[in-house]
Amino acid sequence: MDFSVARLSRSLVSPSEPTPSGVLDLSVIDRLPVLRCNARTLHIFRHGPKAAEVLRKALSKALVPYYPLAGRLNVSAENQIQITCSGEGIWFVEASANCMLEAVNFFDDTAVIPYDKLLPDPPQESNPLVQMQITQFECGGFVVGLIFSHSICDGLGAAQFLNAVGEMAKGVEQLSINPVWCRDFLPPPPLQFHANSMPADMPPVPPILDYQLEHANIDISPDQINDLKQKFRELTGKNCSSFEIVAASLWSHRARAINQKDDTDMTLVFFANCRHLLNPPLPVGFYGNCFFPVTITVSNQTLTKASNAEIVKLIQEAKAGLPNEFGKWVKGELMKDPFAPPLVYTTMFISEWGRLGFNQVDYGWGHPVHIVPIQGSSLIPVAIVGSVPCTRRGVRLMTWCVEKAHLQPFVKQMTSLI
């Protein structure tokens, strides 16, 4: 994709008013080593003249109620990561591109996006929790390149913050959702599986694997989804969600494409919001991490021979068991760390982005036409269930889940949705 981006300015954006100082503890889930990473996304907007100027002011205002995001991670005497509320601010880069968004088809083809041009280059002397680049295009549209520390927010929390920035950009005096810290919602479980014994500045050791995952976008129409749902109703007399039907299709068709031995364990992992499972439930406005992995493991023979309806039933049964599994983890009664599934080719991770709230963000010029997640690892098979870009309807699967030898069979299996 041949176009150039010029970075015009780089600075820290601090809260527009004085904010509390001090140190805040993170929750048990925030402190998990697996979350010591950054989530990277691109948010494409069709229109927004002088977007950088508007968003800089809105960010500064939003950082008053969301002041912890303007701080920095530190390590406590007990070797736990915390937030120092320093008010230093978030890293903000203003840039311009030499073409129109139409010329790059609003970055519909995520396989060839030059991410390095659209994401902010990091500051040299600090490590902000949030980094943002606003790239203005000649058509008046813009792209928000976002880097967000996963230790302080999950997807729901990050989207909540961006929606608050949008409200500030539109001149709202009072946010529709006030942020709530509430990171003491869980006591440390008796069994931590050494999850918090790793030095806070040391990321988990990556697995040593010998494959490279390829990217593929797969669009699934509403008619295809509704047809699969109808078949499930006819066979079971029950309903299922779009996510369940898509996840079942993805898992089984990928298994057929990668062609493992019959007795090989095949694992599906997806992450469920657990805010409502606590007693009392977390308050509206909580923006930290509160999710739990739902894990299903069956033999390859079972998976490849099962009907789509049978696999949906496996997913529904696993979801129904979530409250019990989450409760056991809270009490330290699980014998294995649920946040450490086997990182191998036969483990498939799938994440639903349609309900996080990113698609509802509006800085004054309308919702984004496209949200692009950026691959976090070339060794962890993953698929993200998102929305089809622009005005089309349906589901887009953004996948990094098969190596090159299996790419064509996988795409053929998925596009047929037999």
Secondary structure as UniProt FT lines:
FT   STRAND          5..13
FT   STRAND          22..25
FT   TURN            28..31
FT   HELIX           33..35
FT   STRAND          38..45
FT   TURN            49..50
FT   HELIX           51..62
FT   TURN            63..66
FT   HELIX           67..70
FT   STRAND          72..75
FT   TURN            77..78
FT   STRAND          81..85
FT   STRAND          90..97
FT   HELIX           101..107
FT   HELIX           110..112
FT   HELIX           115..118
FT   STRAND          130..136
FT   TURN            138..139
FT   STRAND          142..149
FT   TURN            150..152
FT   HELIX           155..169
FT   TURN            170..171
FT   TURN            183..184
FT   TURN            193..196
FT   TURN            200..201
FT   STRAND          213..220
FT   HELIX           222..236
FT   HELIX           242..258
FT   TURN            262..263
FT   STRAND          265..273
FT   HELIX           275..277
FT   TURN            284..285
FT   STRAND          291..299
FT   HELIX           300..305
FT   HELIX           308..320
FT   HELIX           322..331
FT   TURN            338..339
FT   TURN            345..346
FT   STRAND          347..352
FT   TURN            354..355
FT   HELIX           358..360
FT   STRAND          370..373
FT   STRAND          382..387
FT   TURN            390..391
FT   STRAND          395..403
FT   HELIX           404..416
//
